Amino acid sequence: MKSTLTTPPSVRPSVLLIFVFAIASILLTLVQWQFSQLTGSVLVFGQGILQLILTIILLFFCLKPIRKWQLLAQLLNSFFVLLLCGLLMNESYIRWQEGSPVLTSEALPVIVLGFGGLILLSRLLIQFKEEHFSALSRRLTGSLFPVLSGSLAVVLLITHITGWYWLDIAVAFFTACLLGIVAIFFLLDGYWNIMESSERT
């Protein structure tokens, strides 16, 4: 007798996998923020923001909300990322004023772990983007986040070798500015799209 047990069509393993990654990324971001406080390396917190942004994008492509909720989610997520970038800039400024050393030997394992997580998330993102973006967009987005995360890890390694603690702060501040500009662009884009859709209705 053949088994009649089948997986319900409403249960998609990919969706469950995305939520697992989302929970893991949020927890890892909190851990990285705590480690940035303990070790003095703001690059660790910057990498946590990268992971959170990539997870939000993954949830966006996986759930595929309707247009109205899609625009609202873009607006709220961009504002949230902008706040995190402001927090990272503030932390960088405080570390610069304090001039305290960075415990790079403790921060390096955390940032390497985050780099590995970003590689997994970017590979998963490519699978969901094929329906929405061109091949060029897939390659750019799939490689941009790991390259940026790997660059942060390399900078922290250079800081560990040379003892140039100012490098950790400067690169973290630059990363926050870069992500903040991107967040502002998506924030304005979401706002104007919401205004246009409300005018049509």
Backbone as CSV, one residue per row, in Angstrom:
resi,resn,N_x,N_y,N_z,CA_x,CA_y,CA_z,C_x,C_y,C_z
1,MET,0.842,-1.200,0.000,0.000,0.000,0.000,0.876,1.248,0.000
2,LYS,0.595,2.155,-0.910,1.366,3.382,-0.998,0.928,4.378,0.063
3,SER,1.883,5.080,0.564,1.579,6.079,1.585,0.898,7.283,0.953
4,THR,-0.119,7.767,1.647,-0.866,8.932,1.160,-0.423,10.224,1.819
5,LEU,0.628,10.137,2.649,1.101,11.325,3.342,1.882,12.194,2.376
6,THR,1.448,13.412,2.229,2.123,14.383,1.365,2.310,15.684,2.122
7,THR,3.240,16.468,1.650,3.482,17.762,2.270,2.403,18.744,1.855
8,PRO,1.737,19.401,2.785,0.700,20.364,2.416,1.261,21.423,1.489
9,PRO,0.482,21.835,0.473,0.988,22.827,-0.464,1.264,24.179,0.166
10,SER,0.625,24.448,1.325,0.809,25.749,1.956,2.140,25.849,2.694
11,VAL,2.738,24.686,2.968,3.998,24.676,3.704,5.132,24.667,2.695
12,ARG,5.865,25.728,2.619,6.986,25.827,1.707,8.280,25.788,2.504
13,PRO,9.137,24.773,2.254,10.386,24.700,3.016,11.235,25.949,2.863
14,SER,11.166,26.588,1.695,11.964,27.788,1.492,11.539,28.915,2.434
15,VAL,10.227,29.039,2.643,9.730,30.068,3.562,10.198,29.788,4.983
16,LEU,10.095,28.532,5.402,10.555,28.173,6.737,12.050,28.419,6.881
17,LEU,12.791,28.117,5.828,14.228,28.349,5.869,14.552,29.829,5.993
18,ILE,13.789,30.664,5.296,14.009,32.104,5.372,13.745,32.615,6.781
19,PHE,12.677,32.127,7.408,12.374,32.570,8.767,13.444,32.112,9.754
20,VAL,13.996,30.923,9.537,15.091,30.456,10.385,16.295,31.382,10.240
21,PHE,16.604,31.751,8.978,17.701,32.686,8.746,17.401,34.043,9.362
22,ALA,16.133,34.469,9.312,15.775,35.766,9.874,15.990,35.794,11.381
23,ILE,15.531,34.757,12.057,15.702,34.696,13.515,17.191,34.630,13.866
24,ALA,17.928,33.794,13.111,19.361,33.664,13.373,20.093,34.983,13.127
25,SER,19.704,35.709,12.076,20.367,36.970,11.763,20.075,38.030,12.815
26,ILE,18.832,38.082,13.296,18.486,39.045,14.342,19.266,38.754,15.628
27,LEU,19.317,37.473,16.006,20.067,37.101,17.208,21.553,37.377,17.036
28,LEU,22.070,37.072,15.846,23.483,37.311,15.597,23.810,38.800,15.594
29,THR,22.872,39.615,15.105,23.084,41.063,15.139,23.147,41.578,16.573
30,LEU,22.274,41.055,17.425,22.321,41.437,18.838,23.627,41.011,19.490
31,VAL,24.084,39.797,19.159,25.359,39.317,19.693,26.508,40.198,19.217
32,GLN,26.471,40.568,17.947,27.542,41.409,17.407,27.529,42.807,18.020
33,TRP,26.341,43.326,18.303,26.267,44.628,18.959,26.870,44.554,20.362
34,GLN,26.581,43.467,21.079,27.155,43.295,22.412,28.670,43.134,22.340
35,PHE,29.146,42.399,21.332,30.584,42.230,21.190,31.265,43.538,20.793
36,SER,30.556,44.373,20.044,31.142,45.674,19.707,31.292,46.540,20.944
37,GLN,30.377,46.366,21.904,30.503,47.106,23.159,31.644,46.562,24.012
38,LEU,31.816,45.247,24.011,32.824,44.626,24.864,34.234,44.753,24.290
39,THR,34.342,44.598,22.976,35.664,44.600,22.350,36.078,45.968,21.839
40,GLY,35.140,46.893,21.670,35.461,48.204,21.144,35.527,48.270,19.634
41,SER,35.269,47.159,18.939,35.318,47.131,17.485,33.934,47.421,16.920
42,VAL,33.756,48.605,16.337,32.465,48.955,15.752,32.261,48.290,14.406
43,LEU,33.311,47.723,13.828,33.155,46.969,12.582,32.275,45.740,12.778
44,VAL,32.327,45.168,13.961,31.496,43.999,14.260,30.021,44.365,14.170
45,PHE,29.669,45.514,14.718,28.276,45.967,14.648,27.889,46.315,13.217
46,GLY,28.814,46.870,12.455,28.546,47.175,11.056,28.239,45.935,10.249
47,GLN,28.934,44.853,10.533,28.639,43.609,9.825,27.287,43.037,10.230
48,GLY,26.905,43.252,11.480,25.575,42.828,11.902,24.470,43.551,11.153
49,ILE,24.687,44.838,10.871,23.709,45.601,10.088,23.618,45.052,8.671
50,LEU,24.737,44.682,8.091,24.741,44.088,6.752,23.903,42.804,6.721
51,GLN,24.077,41.974,7.721,23.315,40.730,7.779,21.832,40.991,7.912
52,LEU,21.481,41.981,8.710,20.071,42.287,8.908,19.440,42.822,7.624
53,ILE,20.175,43.664,6.892,19.660,44.186,5.624,19.423,43.057,4.633
54,LEU,20.376,42.142,4.541,20.243,41.031,3.600,19.089,40.115,3.987
55,THR,18.874,39.929,5.275,17.749,39.109,5.724,16.416,39.760,5.384
56,ILE,16.326,41.070,5.540,15.106,41.784,5.182,14.800,41.639,3.694
57,ILE,15.852,41.732,2.865,15.661,41.551,1.426,15.184,40.135,1.115
58,LEU,15.740,39.152,1.808,15.316,37.771,1.602,13.852,37.565,1.968
59,LEU,13.438,38.116,3.091,12.028,38.019,3.488,11.121,38.692,2.472
60,PHE,11.583,39.801,1.925,10.816,40.544,0.939,10.547,39.694,-0.305
61,PHE,11.582,39.022,-0.800,11.423,38.214,-2.005,10.684,36.909,-1.739
62,CYS,10.810,36.402,-0.532,10.173,35.124,-0.222,8.675,35.275,-0.009
63,LEU,8.276,36.283,0.749,6.862,36.452,1.077,6.068,37.077,-0.061
64,LYS,6.712,37.924,-0.881,6.070,38.550,-2.036,4.738,39.205,-1.673
65,PRO,4.753,40.252,-0.862,3.494,40.908,-0.473,2.883,41.666,-1.647
66,ILE,1.625,42.058,-1.482,0.979,42.852,-2.518,1.627,44.225,-2.575
67,ARG,1.340,44.977,-3.646,2.058,46.222,-3.924,1.978,47.215,-2.765
68,LYS,0.801,47.360,-2.173,0.635,48.356,-1.111,1.489,48.018,0.105
69,TRP,1.447,46.763,0.533,2.233,46.351,1.685,3.717,46.288,1.341
70,GLN,4.001,46.046,0.086,5.383,46.032,-0.365,6.029,47.410,-0.197
71,LEU,5.314,48.438,-0.596,5.829,49.795,-0.478,5.941,50.222,0.980
72,LEU,4.948,49.839,1.780,4.990,50.186,3.199,6.154,49.496,3.897
73,ALA,6.394,48.222,3.552,7.515,47.502,4.142,8.842,48.128,3.734
74,GLN,8.938,48.563,2.486,10.155,49.233,2.029,10.395,50.519,2.802
75,LEU,9.341,51.263,3.047,9.464,52.524,3.780,9.919,52.283,5.212
76,LEU,9.283,51.336,5.890,9.610,51.070,7.288,10.997,50.457,7.437
77,ASN,11.332,49.531,6.549,12.643,48.889,6.628,13.769,49.890,6.355
78,SER,13.548,50.782,5.399,14.565,51.786,5.106,14.774,52.719,6.290
79,PHE,13.679,53.086,6.949,13.789,53.941,8.131,14.514,53.218,9.260
80,PHE,14.225,51.935,9.421,14.874,51.144,10.470,16.373,51.013,10.206
81,VAL,16.739,50.746,8.950,18.154,50.637,8.597,18.853,51.983,8.787
82,LEU,18.156,53.075,8.471,18.732,54.405,8.652,19.019,54.679,10.123
83,LEU,18.133,54.243,11.002,18.370,54.396,12.440,19.590,53.600,12.893
84,LEU,19.715,52.378,12.371,20.874,51.562,12.733,22.176,52.192,12.244
85,CYS,22.140,52.771,11.054,23.329,53.449,10.535,23.680,54.658,11.386
86,GLY,22.671,55.386,11.840,22.927,56.504,12.743,23.519,56.043,14.054
87,LEU,23.044,54.903,14.560,23.606,54.347,15.794,25.060,53.938,15.597
88,LEU,25.361,53.360,14.430,26.740,52.968,14.147,27.652,54.194,14.029
89,MET,27.167,55.255,13.408,27.953,56.481,13.310,28.193,57.083,14.693
90,ASN,27.189,57.044,15.541,27.333,57.564,16.907,28.348,56.749,17.708
91,GLU,28.266,55.419,17.563,29.227,54.560,18.254,30.644,54.825,17.760
92,SER,30.787,55.029,16.448,32.114,55.319,15.895,32.664,56.628,16.449
93,TYR,31.808,57.631,16.553,32.240,58.927,17.081,32.660,58.805,18.547
94,ILE,31.890,58.036,19.323,32.221,57.867,20.744,33.556,57.153,20.899
95,ARG,33.768,56.096,20.093,35.036,55.362,20.162,36.203,56.259,19.754
96,TRP,35.956,57.132,18.776,37.019,58.039,18.331,37.399,59.018,19.442
97,GLN,36.399,59.532,20.156,36.671,60.473,21.244,37.344,59.784,22.421
98,GLU,36.935,58.566,22.705,37.532,57.855,23.830,38.953,57.409,23.529
99,GLY,39.192,57.012,22.274,40.525,56.557,21.897,40.949,55.275,22.575
100,SER,39.983,54.451,22.962,40.307,53.206,23.650,40.767,52.144,22.651
101,PRO,41.621,51.221,23.076,42.090,50.171,22.167,40.978,49.174,21.828
102,VAL,41.174,48.479,20.724,40.208,47.487,20.257,40.749,46.097,20.559
103,LEU,39.916,45.271,21.176,40.309,43.893,21.467,40.081,43.054,20.209
104,THR,41.017,43.160,19.281,40.832,42.538,17.972,40.870,41.014,18.038
105,SER,41.629,40.451,18.959,41.712,38.992,19.042,40.370,38.379,19.420
106,GLU,39.563,39.103,20.197,38.223,38.610,20.544,37.197,38.933,19.460
107,ALA,37.407,40.029,18.735,36.437,40.445,17.718,36.581,39.680,16.406
108,LEU,37.777,39.201,16.104,38.014,38.524,14.830,37.150,37.280,14.631
109,PRO,37.024,36.376,15.615,36.162,35.199,15.391,34.711,35.564,15.102
110,VAL,34.214,36.626,15.732,32.825,37.025,15.528,32.616,37.566,14.115
111,ILE,33.558,38.377,13.649,33.393,38.970,12.328,33.611,37.936,11.228
112,VAL,34.439,36.923,11.482,34.600,35.828,10.520,33.323,34.996,10.465
113,LEU,32.704,34.760,11.622,31.433,34.046,11.651,30.354,34.800,10.886
114,GLY,30.323,36.109,11.057,29.362,36.915,10.316,29.619,36.901,8.827
115,PHE,30.884,36.849,8.422,31.234,36.769,7.011,30.721,35.470,6.390
116,GLY,30.866,34.377,7.121,30.334,33.102,6.627,28.815,33.115,6.517
117,GLY,28.148,33.747,7.478,26.693,33.852,7.407,26.231,34.674,6.227
118,LEU,26.957,35.746,5.912,26.594,36.583,4.772,26.768,35.847,3.449
119,ILE,27.756,34.985,3.364,27.937,34.192,2.143,26.738,33.263,1.933
120,LEU,26.300,32.619,3.003,25.136,31.732,2.899,23.881,32.511,2.514
121,LEU,23.682,33.670,3.120,22.506,34.475,2.822,22.524,34.983,1.385
122,SER,23.681,35.378,0.895,23.766,35.876,-0.481,23.513,34.766,-1.490
123,ARG,23.994,33.551,-1.192,23.718,32.425,-2.093,22.230,32.105,-2.126
124,LEU,21.583,32.212,-0.975,20.147,31.966,-0.915,19.369,33.066,-1.617
125,LEU,19.866,34.284,-1.549,19.194,35.410,-2.179,19.148,35.266,-3.690
126,ILE,20.198,34.723,-4.277,20.260,34.570,-5.729,19.119,33.690,-6.234
127,GLN,18.735,32.690,-5.470,17.658,31.795,-5.883,16.315,32.516,-5.971
128,PHE,16.100,33.521,-5.138,14.818,34.221,-5.117,14.778,35.399,-6.065
129,LYS,15.899,35.811,-6.563,15.920,37.006,-7.387,15.752,36.728,-8.872
130,GLU,15.802,35.485,-9.262,15.765,35.172,-10.683,14.459,35.595,-11.336
131,GLU,13.391,35.663,-10.590,12.104,36.050,-11.156,11.946,37.560,-11.245
132,HIS,12.783,38.299,-10.596,12.560,39.738,-10.476,13.661,40.581,-11.109
133,PHE,14.880,40.063,-11.175,15.993,40.877,-11.618,16.758,40.202,-12.750
134,SER,17.553,40.988,-13.416,18.381,40.477,-14.494,19.559,39.702,-13.921
135,ALA,20.293,39.049,-14.832,21.464,38.284,-14.396,22.525,39.198,-13.805
136,LEU,22.664,40.415,-14.372,23.636,41.367,-13.844,23.287,41.773,-12.418
137,SER,22.013,42.020,-12.161,21.581,42.394,-10.806,21.811,41.251,-9.831
138,ARG,21.595,40.026,-10.302,21.827,38.881,-9.423,23.288,38.774,-9.037
139,ARG,24.174,38.961,-10.016,25.603,38.859,-9.718,26.061,39.990,-8.802
140,LEU,25.559,41.201,-9.053,25.982,42.342,-8.246,25.542,42.187,-6.794
141,THR,24.255,41.877,-6.603,23.744,41.761,-5.238,24.307,40.538,-4.538
142,GLY,24.479,39.450,-5.291,25.006,38.237,-4.689,26.455,38.347,-4.264
143,SER,27.185,39.268,-4.866,28.601,39.416,-4.524,28.895,40.665,-3.703
144,LEU,27.997,41.673,-3.756,28.259,42.940,-3.069,28.334,42.765,-1.561
145,PHE,27.353,42.076,-0.988,27.321,41.918,0.464,28.494,41.085,0.988
146,PRO,28.806,39.937,0.366,29.986,39.197,0.855,31.291,39.969,0.696
147,VAL,31.436,40.707,-0.411,32.665,41.476,-0.617,32.800,42.562,0.452
148,LEU,31.697,43.272,0.731,31.732,44.310,1.753,32.005,43.717,3.129
149,SER,31.371,42.579,3.423,31.602,41.924,4.704,33.030,41.413,4.812
150,GLY,33.547,40.834,3.722,34.930,40.380,3.727,35.908,41.520,3.886
151,SER,35.577,42.680,3.321,36.436,43.857,3.474,36.509,44.296,4.933
152,LEU,35.374,44.236,5.630,35.385,44.579,7.059,36.257,43.614,7.851
153,ALA,36.178,42.323,7.490,37.020,41.342,8.173,38.498,41.590,7.902
154,VAL,38.840,41.960,6.664,40.236,42.249,6.320,40.730,43.481,7.072
155,VAL,39.892,44.501,7.169,40.276,45.718,7.895,40.536,45.399,9.366
156,LEU,39.681,44.570,9.949,39.893,44.203,11.347,41.165,43.385,11.514
157,LEU,41.463,42.546,10.528,42.710,41.779,10.582,43.923,42.710,10.489
158,ILE,43.844,43.714,9.606,44.931,44.696,9.503,45.079,45.466,10.813
159,THR,43.949,45.814,11.422,43.989,46.496,12.716,44.651,45.625,13.775
160,HIS,44.350,44.339,13.732,44.936,43.400,14.695,46.447,43.302,14.518
161,ILE,46.915,43.321,13.267,48.346,43.168,13.000,49.110,44.457,13.287
162,THR,48.554,45.568,12.841,49.285,46.848,12.918,49.019,47.623,14.208
163,GLY,47.867,47.391,14.835,47.514,48.181,16.007,46.948,49.542,15.678
164,TRP,46.552,49.756,14.431,45.944,51.026,14.020,44.455,50.993,14.366
165,TYR,44.122,51.325,15.584,42.735,51.224,16.032,41.830,52.255,15.360
166,TRP,42.425,53.339,14.900,41.636,54.349,14.210,41.056,53.813,12.903
167,LEU,41.701,52.792,12.328,41.226,52.217,11.070,39.876,51.524,11.264
168,ASP,39.715,50.856,12.390,38.443,50.202,12.709,37.317,51.229,12.772
169,ILE,37.569,52.350,13.412,36.554,53.385,13.575,36.248,54.070,12.256
170,ALA,37.298,54.391,11.483,37.103,55.124,10.231,36.321,54.302,9.213
171,VAL,36.659,53.029,9.076,35.967,52.177,8.103,34.523,51.927,8.536
172,ALA,34.298,51.764,9.842,32.928,51.582,10.329,32.089,52.829,10.066
173,PHE,32.668,53.999,10.260,31.948,55.244,9.993,31.633,55.382,8.502
174,PHE,32.592,55.047,7.653,32.370,55.097,6.207,31.296,54.106,5.780
175,THR,31.302,52.911,6.361,30.280,51.909,6.047,28.899,52.394,6.449
176,ALA,28.808,53.022,7.621,27.525,53.559,8.075,27.021,54.649,7.137
177,CYS,27.929,55.507,6.676,27.530,56.564,5.731,27.037,55.969,4.419
178,LEU,27.741,54.959,3.916,27.360,54.328,2.653,25.996,53.658,2.752
179,LEU,25.797,52.877,3.803,24.505,52.212,3.988,23.406,53.223,4.274
180,GLY,23.740,54.314,4.959,22.748,55.348,5.237,22.268,56.030,3.971
181,ILE,23.175,56.287,3.036,22.789,56.898,1.762,21.858,55.975,0.985
182,VAL,22.187,54.690,0.965,21.321,53.717,0.277,19.954,53.649,0.952
183,ALA,19.935,53.678,2.291,18.665,53.628,3.021,17.818,54.866,2.739
184,ILE,18.455,56.026,2.654,17.719,57.261,2.341,17.102,57.180,0.944
185,PHE,17.862,56.636,-0.008,17.343,56.490,-1.372,16.096,55.617,-1.388
186,PHE,16.153,54.466,-0.719,14.992,53.578,-0.697,13.848,54.158,0.127
187,LEU,14.183,54.955,1.144,13.154,55.605,1.939,12.381,56.608,1.093
188,LEU,13.089,57.431,0.341,12.431,58.404,-0.530,11.679,57.718,-1.664
189,ASP,12.273,56.652,-2.198,11.613,55.917,-3.273,10.299,55.303,-2.791
190,GLY,10.321,54.717,-1.602,9.091,54.148,-1.054,8.042,55.204,-0.760
191,TYR,8.488,56.366,-0.281,7.543,57.450,0.027,6.847,57.950,-1.239
192,TRP,7.624,58.221,-2.288,7.017,58.736,-3.508,6.130,57.703,-4.189
193,ASN,6.499,56.448,-4.112,5.648,55.404,-4.691,4.331,55.278,-3.939
194,ILE,4.377,55.434,-2.621,3.140,55.405,-1.833,2.258,56.588,-2.181
195,MET,2.870,57.757,-2.346,2.103,58.950,-2.713,1.457,58.792,-4.097
196,GLU,2.181,58.208,-5.040,1.633,58.019,-6.378,0.496,57.007,-6.378
197,SER,0.652,55.933,-5.610,-0.417,54.934,-5.559,-1.651,55.454,-4.867
198,SER,-1.482,56.343,-3.866,-2.646,56.925,-3.185,-3.365,57.925,-4.080
199,GLU,-2.637,58.629,-4.944,-3.259,59.560,-5.872,-4.091,58.853,-6.946
200,ARG,-3.619,57.676,-7.346,-4.356,56.926,-8.369,-5.672,56.383,-7.841
201,THR,-5.686,56.040,-6.541,-6.906,55.534,-5.945,-7.810,56.695,-5.518
